[in-house]
Amino acid sequence: MKLMDIVQHAAIVPALTSSNRDGVIGELVDALVRAGATDASTRDALMARLLEREAKHSTGFGHGVAVPHVKHDSVTRVAAAVGLHPRGVDFSSLDKQPVYTTFLLLSPASKPEDHLQAMEVIFKCLQKETFRRYLRQATTTEEVVTILEQVDDQHLAG
């Protein structure tokens, strides 16, 4: 599995506008709805589950990155959105730093192994400091896609 297998091109948001965590999550869920990754009728249920998870444990793991994620019965295949925030947003991250890059992952509840595999791919890439830095500097969807494709190629080569 590669990042471009799960990231929906139409759900890349190179300039998030929300000023808080919940708004960022909402923008990314909306992007996934617009991309056809989930039905609009499930938006509120997905938001509730995502925010419930954030209330228990932040998905901001540090280094300016957060990975909110949820498994849900309405989701038929693994799909991710990527959002970049120029000023950063408070996600109550482990390192107390703002989040500039957010990967939001939706997975089918019936396929937990797909969810785990997607999370592994995302986190493996996000552990690379250069990947995080290039994403933070990206300003267009095309730049984000190029970065994702490059990290996928490196992943396959390594």
N, C-alpha and C positions, 0 to 999 in steps of 0.2 A: 504494500500500500504506500502511495506517495501523497504528498500534500495536495497536488493538483487533482488527485482522485477524489478528494473529499471537499476541498474548498470550491465553492460555487463562484464562478467568475462574476456572475451578476450580483453576488452578495459580498463583494469587496467594497468597503466604504473608506476611501482614502482620507476623508476629512470629517470625522465624527463631530457633531455640534453640541451634543448634550454636555451639561456641566457636572453630571454626577453619574455614579455607577449604574443606577437603575435606568437612567435615560440611555446610556450607552448600550446596555443589554437590550433595551427596547428597540433602538435603532438597528441592531444586528439581527434581532428576531424578525423585524419588519423586512430587512433586506433578504432574509432567507424565505420569507413568505413571497415577496416579489419575484424571487428567483425560482419559485415553484418547488422549493425543497420541503415545504409543509403547507398545509391548507390554512387560509386566513382564519377559519373557524377555530383553529387550535391555538391561536396566538395567546389568548388570555391564560389558558391552562399552562402553556409553556412558560410564560412570564412568571406565573405563580410558582411553578416548580423551581425555576432558575433563581428567583429572589429568595425563596425558602432556603435553598441550598447556600446562597451567599450569606444569609442571616446566621446560619450554623457555622460555616467555615468559608472564609474568603477564598476565591479562586485566583486572587492576585498573589502569585508565588514569588514576586520580586523581579528585579532587573527591568522594571517598567512593563511587565507583561501580565496579562490575566487570561485564564482559559475557563470561562463559565461553560458548563456542560450539563446535559440532561438526557436521560433515556425516557422515551415516551411511546405509548402504544400507537399514537397517531402518525409517528414518523416511520416511513417505509425503508429509508436507506440513510446511511451516515452522510451528513452534510455539515459543512462548516462555513461560517462567515468570518471575514477578517476586517477589523476596523482599526483605523489609526487616528489618534487624537493629538493635535498639534501642541496643546498645552498640558496634557495629562489630566487624569481624573483620579480621585481618591477611591481606591478599591479596598481599603483596609488591608493592604498587602503586608506580607510577612516582614518586609524590610522597611515598611512605612513610607515608601516612595510612590509617587504618582505612576499610573499606568498609561502608557502611550500606545501600546499594541494589544489588541484583544482578539483572541480566536474564540468564537462561540460555536460549540459543537452540539449538534442534535443527532441522536442515535435511536434506532428502533429498540424498544424495551425487550423485544424477543431475541435480540442478537447482541448479548453483552460482550461476546468475543470481538465483534466488529468495533464496538465502543472502545474496548481496551486497546485494540490495535491502532485505532485512529489517535487515541490519546498518546500512545507511545510514539507515533510518528511526529505528532505536534511537539511533544516535549523534547524529543531528540533534536529536532531542528532549533527549538527555542533555547536550548542549552548553548548553542553556538553564538558567541558574542558578536561576531561579524554579521550573522543573519539578523540578530535583533537590531543592530546599528543600521544596517541597510534598510530594513523595514521602517525604522523610525524616520529615516531621511526621505522615504518615498512620498510622493505627492499625487500620484495618479494611479488608477487601476492598472494601467499597463505596466508601470514600474513594479507594482506589487506582484503581478503575474510573472514578470521576468525574474524577480528575486525568488519566488516560489519554484519556478522551473529550474533555476540554477541550483537551489539547495536539493531539489529532487535528483538532479543529475549527479551532484556530488555524493548524495546518499547512495545512489546506485553504484557509483564508482568505488565507494569506500565500503 
